[in-house]
Structures are given as C-alpha cells and as structure tokens.
C-alpha cells in the first residue's frame, strides 16, 4: 500500500475509458435505431443501430459493454482508494463502514432512478448502480486479501454461480406465464443442458418471483421483460474483482503500464468465455450475466483498458480525449444527468424551437440531430461542473 508521503499521479487513461463508457450511455439520445428504421437499406445505419442496442440474448454489441466496463472500472479504482485512505490514517472498521454506506447509496440511487415516473417506489435491483452497490462490500473486503485469494474468490464465485444454475431444475413443460402474461416475456432459447440459461426460466428468475414480491408493488411481479435479474450482482462482483486485479497491476507497475499483462488477460478471458459458450457449458449472455459473460466481457474490458493506456499514457494523446476526461471525472453526475435531464432538455427544444427544428436534413435524420443537441447540452453541464471543480462522489 502507499506510504503517507507517496504522491499519486493520476492515470488519465482510466478517466478517458470511464468517460468513453459514460458517453456511450448518454449517446442513447442519438436514437440510431430510429434512424436505421428510416433507412432500412443502409448497412451503415444498421451497423450503428446494432451497436447502440442490447443483443436479444446471447452475443455482444458495443452497447452491451457499457455496464461491465462501468463495473470493471469500479474495481480498478479500489486499490487506489484503499491506499489513499490508509495513507490518511483510516482504520479498517472505519473504511468498512464507509464502504457499506457507499453501497447503500448506490443501491438506493439505482432504485430511485428506476422509480422516476412511477406511482410508487419501484423496488427493482437490476440497475447498474444497484448491482454495483449490492456487490461493493464484498469487493471492498476482497481488496485486502492477497492476490492468490482474489483469484480463488473469482473462481469460487463463477463456478459456484454456474453450478447453482446448472443444478436448478428446468420445468418439463417449459416456462408457462403464471398469470397469463404475454408469452413473449418467456422465451425458450436453448434445449438440453443449455436450457438452464433460458430467459425467465432459470434460477435467477425463480428467485425474483419470490424476492421482488416481498416489496410493496402496484401489481404482482411475474418476470422482467428483458430477462434481467437481481442475482446478477454475484457474477457482476466477479467483473469488479477483475477490475480490482487490473487496478492492482496498474498501481504496482507505475509509472510503467502493464500492457502485456492486460492483453494476455484480455485474450484469455475472451477465449475462456467463448469456449464455455461453444462447448455448450454456459452461454455468453449479458442480460443474466452468466459466468461465461463475466469472463468474455472482462476480457474485453482488459483490452479496452490496454488500448486507452497505450493511446493516452504511452503515446501521449491527451488533448484529443479531453471531452471524455470531462465526462469520466464526473461519472456519477453523468449517470444522473442522462437519466434525469434528457426529457427536460428535449422538451425544452421542442417548446422553444418547434417540433421540426431538427428536420433540416429530413425526418429520417431528425432523431439524430435532435439527440446530438441534447447530448451537447448534457456534456456542457458536465464541463461547467469540471471548470468549477464540482465532482459528485459517493
């Protein structure tokens, strides 16, 4: 750990990577899928639309890497955070209380954002912030153990979670909506052993059918339309732990950048995830955060981190990435702005400029231009905060 006299040099590449991830999330306002529908014969818009959408089940798009990257970067920051607090004289009990408080705030913030516009609190736990909050206390504790125990914990998390799902019985008649809910909520994608990971027909869905109905609800919870689950926080902890391992490598190697390690870990993670998928052991599915997805997406995160480290820290391309630094240094603010201010900004444009203000290049590109203006305003809000050194921390 750092000594009290150690001066930490900020790794700008991590801010750039975080800013890239948050900008991808904020850029949903560009509505590329709507543009692609307006130009159905365009491979260009179809490609962009695909990578701004989540895949239906197995597979991966660029958009699918937002949540694992955000979780991974939480882990990357952990070794630095622990070292900084220890250098200031903090004790483990005090740090643990802070970690628990941070976890509570993250989980509560996720529930709050999911409840926006609802008649009552929407107790749901699949939001990115909530998932991180549920796993953060365990991540914090694992930040104090030796590297071999971190790797052991990662293996135990992924294997134990896989085994629990593999042993959970698959209904003989498939998934039948218990209250007549539309059948498209219950999708059977696989047969045989892989059927244990079918949408809303798995261990996690059964858990939510019990757990989420313990909370006050406007109507009985049956299933999540997207297949997302509360228990995904367990393999998400694995993603954060991979990030903590990357952060430890980065911190211990400073001022050198362990690019070779990052690339080897990235390639190994991707290969392991794909092998589990194509061998029929466990599919690569982001929506339910399968162990193979943890490995595959973790590998992608290692490679993305390596790429940004090479560009920013080794090649020195800092000025071109400044817009991402503005976002990355205020990621919580960016998350809140994207969820709370998008509608207000868009409606303000419609009210004051008219409904066709962004149709100058035709109605097909109107969603893109309108969204670009909303995105620009959101970035300007973050830039205003950056100039005044206002950074939201949890």
C-alpha positions as CSV (number, residue, x, y, z in Angstrom):
1,X,0.0,0.0,0.0
2,X,1.0,3.6,-0.4
3,X,3.1,5.3,2.3
4,X,1.8,8.5,3.8
5,X,4.4,10.5,1.8
6,X,3.6,8.9,-1.5
7,X,2.2,11.3,-4.2
8,X,-0.3,9.7,-6.5
9,X,0.0,10.6,-10.2
10,X,-3.5,10.4,-11.7
11,X,-3.9,7.9,-14.5
12,X,-5.7,9.9,-17.1
13,X,-6.4,6.9,-19.3
14,X,-8.7,5.5,-16.7
15,X,-10.7,8.7,-16.8
16,X,-10.8,8.5,-20.6
17,X,-12.0,4.9,-20.5
18,X,-14.7,5.8,-17.9
19,X,-15.7,8.9,-20.0
20,X,-15.9,6.7,-23.1
21,X,-18.3,4.3,-21.3
22,X,-20.5,7.1,-19.9
23,X,-20.6,8.9,-23.2
24,X,-21.8,5.6,-24.9
25,X,-24.6,5.5,-22.3
26,X,-25.5,9.2,-22.7
27,X,-25.4,8.8,-26.5
28,X,-28.6,6.7,-26.4
29,X,-30.3,10.1,-27.1
30,X,-29.0,9.9,-30.7
31,X,-31.6,7.2,-31.3
32,X,-29.6,5.4,-34.0
33,X,-32.2,2.6,-34.2
34,X,-34.9,5.2,-35.3
35,X,-32.5,6.5,-38.0
36,X,-31.8,2.9,-39.1
37,X,-35.6,2.3,-39.5
38,X,-35.8,5.4,-41.7
39,X,-33.1,4.0,-43.9
40,X,-33.7,0.2,-43.9
41,X,-31.4,-0.4,-46.9
42,X,-28.4,1.3,-45.3
43,X,-25.7,-1.1,-43.9
44,X,-24.0,1.9,-42.2
45,X,-27.0,2.9,-40.1
46,X,-27.9,-0.8,-39.4
47,X,-24.4,-1.3,-38.1
48,X,-24.6,1.7,-35.8
49,X,-28.0,0.7,-34.6
50,X,-26.8,-2.8,-33.7
51,X,-24.0,-1.4,-31.6
52,X,-26.3,1.0,-29.8
53,X,-28.7,-1.8,-28.8
54,X,-28.5,-4.7,-26.5
55,X,-28.4,-8.1,-28.2
56,X,-31.6,-10.2,-27.7
57,X,-29.9,-12.9,-25.7
58,X,-26.5,-14.5,-26.4
59,X,-23.8,-12.4,-28.0
60,X,-22.4,-8.9,-27.6
61,X,-22.6,-5.4,-29.1
62,X,-20.7,-2.3,-28.1
63,X,-23.7,-1.2,-26.1
64,X,-23.5,-4.4,-24.1
65,X,-20.0,-3.5,-22.8
66,X,-21.2,-0.3,-21.0
67,X,-22.3,-2.0,-17.8
68,X,-19.4,-4.4,-17.5
69,X,-16.9,-1.6,-18.2
70,X,-18.5,0.6,-15.6
71,X,-18.4,-2.2,-13.1
72,X,-14.8,-3.1,-14.1
73,X,-13.7,0.4,-13.5
74,X,-15.2,0.5,-10.0
75,X,-12.7,-2.4,-9.3
76,X,-9.8,-0.6,-11.0
77,X,-10.3,2.4,-8.6
78,X,-10.4,0.2,-5.5
79,X,-6.6,-0.3,-4.9
80,X,-6.0,3.4,-5.3
81,X,-8.9,4.2,-2.9
82,X,-7.7,1.8,-0.2
83,X,-4.1,3.1,-0.5
84,X,-5.2,6.7,-0.2
85,X,-7.4,6.1,2.9
86,X,-4.7,4.1,4.6
87,X,-2.2,6.8,3.9
88,X,-4.5,9.3,5.6
89,X,-4.6,7.0,8.7
90,X,-8.0,5.4,8.2
91,X,-8.6,2.1,10.1
92,X,-10.3,-0.9,8.5
93,X,-13.5,-0.7,10.6
94,X,-14.0,3.0,9.6
95,X,-13.3,2.1,5.9
96,X,-15.7,-0.8,6.1
97,X,-18.5,1.5,7.4
98,X,-17.8,3.9,4.6
99,X,-17.9,1.0,2.0
100,X,-21.3,-0.1,3.5
101,X,-22.6,3.4,3.3
102,X,-21.4,3.8,-0.3
103,X,-23.0,0.5,-1.2
104,X,-26.3,1.6,0.3
105,X,-26.2,5.0,-1.5
106,X,-25.5,3.3,-4.9
107,X,-28.3,0.8,-4.4
108,X,-30.7,3.4,-3.3
109,X,-29.8,5.7,-6.2
110,X,-30.5,2.9,-8.6
111,X,-33.9,2.2,-7.1
112,X,-34.7,6.0,-7.1
113,X,-33.8,6.3,-10.8
114,X,-35.9,3.2,-11.7
115,X,-38.8,4.7,-9.8
116,X,-38.9,8.0,-11.8
117,X,-42.3,8.5,-13.2
118,X,-43.8,5.6,-11.2
119,X,-46.8,5.8,-8.9
120,X,-44.7,4.4,-6.0
121,X,-41.2,3.2,-5.3
122,X,-40.2,0.6,-7.9
123,X,-38.2,-1.9,-5.9
124,X,-36.1,-3.5,-8.6
125,X,-32.4,-4.4,-8.3
126,X,-31.1,-4.9,-11.8
127,X,-30.0,-1.3,-12.4
128,X,-26.2,-0.8,-12.9
129,X,-25.8,1.3,-9.7
130,X,-27.8,-1.1,-7.6
131,X,-25.9,-4.1,-8.9
132,X,-22.6,-2.5,-8.0
133,X,-24.0,-1.4,-4.6
134,X,-25.0,-5.0,-3.7
135,X,-21.6,-6.4,-4.5
136,X,-19.4,-3.5,-3.3
137,X,-19.0,-4.5,0.3
138,X,-17.7,-7.9,-0.8
139,X,-15.4,-6.3,-3.3
140,X,-14.0,-4.0,-0.6
141,X,-13.2,-6.8,1.7
142,X,-11.5,-8.8,-1.1
143,X,-9.4,-5.7,-1.8
144,X,-7.4,-6.5,1.4
145,X,-6.5,-10.1,0.6
146,X,-3.5,-11.5,-1.2
147,X,-3.7,-11.8,-5.0
148,X,-4.0,-15.6,-5.0
149,X,-7.0,-15.3,-2.7
150,X,-8.6,-12.8,-5.1
151,X,-8.1,-15.3,-7.9
152,X,-9.5,-18.1,-5.7
153,X,-12.5,-15.9,-4.8
154,X,-13.1,-15.2,-8.5
155,X,-13.1,-18.9,-9.4
156,X,-15.4,-19.7,-6.5
157,X,-17.9,-17.0,-7.4
158,X,-18.1,-18.0,-11.1
159,X,-18.0,-21.8,-10.6
160,X,-20.4,-21.7,-7.6
161,X,-22.9,-19.5,-9.5
162,X,-22.6,-21.7,-12.6
163,X,-23.2,-24.9,-10.5
164,X,-26.2,-23.4,-8.8
165,X,-27.9,-22.7,-12.1
166,X,-26.8,-26.0,-13.6
167,X,-28.5,-27.9,-10.7
168,X,-31.7,-25.8,-10.8
169,X,-34.4,-27.9,-12.5
170,X,-35.7,-26.9,-15.8
171,X,-39.5,-27.2,-16.0
172,X,-40.6,-30.2,-18.1
173,X,-43.2,-28.2,-19.9
174,X,-41.1,-25.1,-20.4
175,X,-41.9,-21.7,-18.9
176,X,-45.6,-21.0,-18.6
177,X,-46.6,-17.5,-17.5
178,X,-48.3,-17.9,-14.1
179,X,-50.8,-15.1,-14.6
180,X,-51.3,-15.2,-18.4
181,X,-48.6,-12.7,-19.1
182,X,-47.7,-12.4,-22.8
183,X,-45.7,-15.4,-23.9
184,X,-43.0,-13.2,-25.4
185,X,-41.8,-12.4,-21.9
186,X,-41.0,-16.1,-21.5
187,X,-38.5,-17.1,-24.3
188,X,-37.0,-20.6,-24.7
189,X,-33.8,-20.1,-26.5
190,X,-31.9,-23.4,-25.8
191,X,-32.7,-27.1,-25.4
192,X,-30.8,-29.7,-23.4
193,X,-28.3,-28.6,-20.8
194,X,-28.1,-25.0,-22.0
195,X,-31.8,-24.7,-21.2
196,X,-30.8,-23.8,-17.7
197,X,-30.0,-20.3,-19.0
198,X,-33.2,-19.6,-20.9
199,X,-34.9,-16.3,-20.4
200,X,-37.1,-16.1,-17.3
201,X,-36.9,-19.8,-16.9
202,X,-33.9,-20.1,-14.6
203,X,-32.7,-19.9,-11.0
204,X,-32.5,-16.1,-11.0
205,X,-36.0,-15.6,-12.4
206,X,-37.4,-18.0,-9.8
207,X,-35.6,-16.1,-7.0
208,X,-37.0,-12.8,-8.3
209,X,-40.5,-14.3,-8.4
210,X,-40.2,-14.8,-4.7
211,X,-37.9,-11.9,-3.7
212,X,-39.4,-8.9,-5.6
213,X,-42.9,-9.8,-4.4
214,X,-41.8,-9.2,-0.8
215,X,-41.8,-5.5,-1.5
216,X,-44.9,-3.2,-2.0
217,X,-45.9,-3.3,-5.6
218,X,-48.7,-2.0,-7.8
219,X,-49.2,-5.5,-9.2
220,X,-47.6,-8.9,-8.6
221,X,-44.2,-9.3,-10.2
222,X,-44.1,-12.1,-12.7
223,X,-40.9,-11.6,-14.8
224,X,-38.6,-8.9,-16.1
225,X,-39.4,-8.2,-19.7
226,X,-35.7,-8.0,-20.6
227,X,-34.8,-11.1,-18.5
228,X,-32.6,-9.0,-16.1
229,X,-32.1,-10.4,-12.6
230,X,-31.3,-9.3,-9.0
231,X,-28.9,-12.2,-8.5
232,X,-26.7,-10.9,-11.4
233,X,-24.9,-8.9,-8.8
234,X,-23.0,-12.0,-7.8
235,X,-21.2,-12.6,-11.2
236,X,-21.0,-8.8,-11.5
237,X,-18.9,-8.9,-8.4
238,X,-16.6,-11.1,-10.5
239,X,-16.4,-8.4,-13.1
240,X,-15.5,-5.8,-10.4
241,X,-12.9,-8.2,-9.0
242,X,-11.3,-8.5,-12.4
243,X,-11.1,-4.7,-12.4
244,X,-9.5,-4.7,-8.9
245,X,-6.9,-7.1,-10.2
246,X,-6.2,-4.8,-13.2
247,X,-6.1,-1.8,-10.8
248,X,-3.5,-3.6,-8.6
249,X,-1.4,-4.4,-11.6
250,X,-1.6,-0.8,-12.8
251,X,-0.8,0.7,-9.4
252,X,2.1,-1.7,-8.6
253,X,3.7,-1.2,-12.0
254,X,3.6,2.6,-12.0
255,X,5.0,4.5,-13.8
256,X,5.2,1.6,-16.2
257,X,2.0,0.3,-17.9
258,X,1.5,-3.5,-17.8
259,X,0.2,-3.7,-21.3
260,X,1.4,-7.2,-21.9
261,X,-0.5,-8.4,-18.8
262,X,-3.6,-6.6,-19.8
263,X,-3.5,-8.1,-23.3
264,X,-2.9,-11.6,-22.1
265,X,-5.7,-11.4,-19.5
266,X,-8.0,-9.9,-22.1
267,X,-7.3,-12.7,-24.7
268,X,-7.6,-15.4,-22.0
269,X,-10.9,-14.0,-20.7
270,X,-12.4,-13.8,-24.2
271,X,-11.2,-17.2,-25.2
272,X,-12.5,-18.8,-22.0
273,X,-15.9,-17.2,-22.3
274,X,-16.3,-18.3,-25.9
275,X,-15.1,-21.8,-25.2
276,X,-17.7,-22.2,-22.4
277,X,-20.3,-20.9,-24.9
278,X,-19.5,-23.1,-27.9
279,X,-18.8,-26.2,-25.8
280,X,-22.4,-25.9,-24.5
281,X,-21.3,-25.4,-20.9
282,X,-22.6,-21.9,-20.3
283,X,-23.8,-19.3,-22.9
284,X,-22.4,-15.8,-23.1
285,X,-25.5,-13.8,-22.1
286,X,-25.2,-10.3,-20.7
287,X,-28.8,-9.9,-19.6
288,X,-28.4,-12.6,-16.9
289,X,-24.7,-12.1,-16.5
290,X,-23.6,-15.7,-17.0
291,X,-20.1,-16.7,-15.7
292,X,-19.0,-17.0,-19.3
293,X,-20.2,-13.4,-19.9
294,X,-18.1,-12.3,-16.9
295,X,-15.1,-13.9,-18.5
296,X,-15.8,-12.7,-22.0
297,X,-16.7,-9.1,-21.1
298,X,-13.9,-9.0,-18.5
299,X,-11.5,-9.9,-21.3
300,X,-12.9,-7.1,-23.5
301,X,-12.5,-4.6,-20.6
302,X,-8.9,-5.6,-20.2
303,X,-8.3,-4.9,-23.9
304,X,-10.1,-1.6,-23.8
305,X,-8.1,-0.5,-20.8
306,X,-4.9,-1.6,-22.5
307,X,-5.9,0.4,-25.6
308,X,-6.7,3.6,-23.7
309,X,-3.5,3.2,-21.6
310,X,-1.4,2.9,-24.8
311,X,-3.1,5.9,-26.5
312,X,-3.2,8.2,-23.5
313,X,-0.3,7.3,-21.2
314,X,2.2,5.9,-23.6
315,X,1.5,7.8,-26.8
316,X,0.5,10.9,-25.0
317,X,-2.7,11.6,-26.9
318,X,-4.4,13.6,-24.1
319,X,-5.8,16.7,-25.7
320,X,-8.0,14.8,-28.2
321,X,-9.5,12.9,-25.3
322,X,-10.3,15.9,-23.2
323,X,-14.1,15.7,-23.8
324,X,-14.0,12.2,-22.4
325,X,-12.0,13.3,-19.4
326,X,-14.7,15.8,-18.6
327,X,-17.3,13.0,-18.5
328,X,-15.1,10.4,-16.9
329,X,-14.1,12.5,-13.9
330,X,-17.8,13.1,-13.1
331,X,-19.3,9.7,-13.9
332,X,-22.0,9.7,-11.2
333,X,-23.1,13.2,-12.3
334,X,-23.1,12.0,-15.9
335,X,-25.3,9.0,-14.9
336,X,-27.8,11.2,-13.1
337,X,-27.9,13.8,-15.9
338,X,-28.5,11.2,-18.5
339,X,-31.4,9.7,-16.5
340,X,-33.0,12.9,-15.1
341,X,-32.4,15.7,-17.6
342,X,-32.7,14.1,-21.1
343,X,-36.5,14.6,-21.2
344,X,-36.4,18.1,-19.9
345,X,-33.7,19.2,-22.4
346,X,-35.5,17.6,-25.3
347,X,-38.9,19.0,-24.4
348,X,-37.3,22.5,-24.0
349,X,-36.0,22.3,-27.5
350,X,-39.5,21.3,-28.8
351,X,-41.2,24.1,-26.9
352,X,-38.8,26.9,-27.8
353,X,-37.6,25.9,-31.3
354,X,-40.6,23.9,-32.6
355,X,-41.2,20.2,-33.3
356,X,-39.4,20.4,-36.7
357,X,-36.3,22.3,-35.6
358,X,-34.0,19.4,-36.3
359,X,-35.6,18.2,-39.5
360,X,-33.4,20.3,-41.7
361,X,-31.9,17.2,-43.4
362,X,-35.2,15.3,-43.5
363,X,-37.3,13.5,-40.9
364,X,-35.0,10.4,-41.1
365,X,-32.1,12.2,-39.5
366,X,-34.2,14.3,-37.2
367,X,-33.8,12.0,-34.2
368,X,-30.0,12.0,-34.7
369,X,-29.7,15.8,-34.9
370,X,-32.1,16.4,-32.0
371,X,-30.3,13.9,-29.9
372,X,-26.9,15.4,-30.8
373,X,-28.1,18.7,-29.4
374,X,-29.4,17.1,-26.2
375,X,-26.0,15.3,-25.8
376,X,-24.1,18.5,-26.3
377,X,-26.1,20.3,-23.6
378,X,-25.5,17.3,-21.2
379,X,-21.8,17.5,-21.9
380,X,-21.8,21.3,-21.4
381,X,-23.4,20.7,-18.0
382,X,-20.5,18.4,-17.1
383,X,-18.0,20.8,-18.5
384,X,-19.5,23.6,-16.3
385,X,-19.0,21.4,-13.3
386,X,-15.5,20.4,-14.4
387,X,-14.4,24.1,-14.7
388,X,-15.6,24.8,-11.2
389,X,-14.2,21.5,-9.8
390,X,-17.6,20.2,-8.8
391,X,-17.3,16.4,-8.8
392,X,-20.0,14.2,-7.4
393,X,-18.6,11.4,-5.2
394,X,-20.4,8.6,-3.3
